[in-house]
Amino acid sequence: MEKSRHLNGGYQVPYDSGPALNKLKISREEAITELWQNLYHQGDAGPASYVAVPALVEAGELLLAAAIEAARNSGSNPELPESLRTEYDLALKQALGCNPKDEEQHLGFYIIHASINGQARLAKALHLLDIEEIINEYG
């Protein structure tokens, strides 16, 4: 992912997500941990995070893509560069065509659905939910 090499991620330092995205198929746990740590940090995301969203959606990592989308709409992160808008928006629409397979994917799906339908506050609220905590309490 050459275009992300000099773009800032969640820590607001340059991060190239390409190697970790490529590693998702080989060692998912290791790769997804690295991606979460570098693309999304306590509500912070950056242009490198936005560049990774299409690949995250393609890989079925909807919750991380949704977290980045919620962060993008928070008002405290950089704007989505116009050069990324088409591919980014297309990826989010593609996410809505997915058939979520587990709780994590469902939550990501619903966050993205709320966000692209103008419900940024609902998307943020959904993002703040802890799946295990809610299921343990009410499930």
Residue, then its C-alpha position, 0 to 999 in steps of 0.5 A: m500500500e504505497k500511498s499510505r507510506h508517508l501518511n499518519g495513522g492513529y498515533q499521528v505518525p507515518y504508518d504503512s499498513g500494506p505489510a500488515l494488510n497483506k499478513l491478514k491472510i497468513s496470521r490474522e491475529e498478529a496482523i489485526t492487532e498491529l492494524w488496530q494499534n496503528l490505524y486507530h488509537q483512542g478515537d484517533a485516526g489519520p489519512a493512513s487509516y482512511v487509505a486502509v479502509p477499502a482493504l479492511v472491508e475487502a478482508g472482512e475486518l468491518l469493525l476496524a473499518a467502522a471504528i475508523e469511520a466513526a473516528r473520521n466523523s468525530g470532528s477531531n481527526p483529519e478530513l478525508p482527503e478528496s483524492l481518497r473519497t471515491e474509493y473510501d465511500l465505495a468501500l463503505k457501500q461494499a461493506l453494506g453488501c456483506n453478509p456478517k458472519d459473527e458478532e464483531q462483523h455485525l457490529g461493524f456493519y451496523i456502525i457503518h450503516a448508521s454512519i453512511n446514512g447520516q447517523a454519526r451520533l448513533a454510529k459513535a454510540l454503537h462503536l462505544l458498545d462492548i459486545e462481550e459486556i452487553i452479551n454477558e449482561y443481557g444475553 
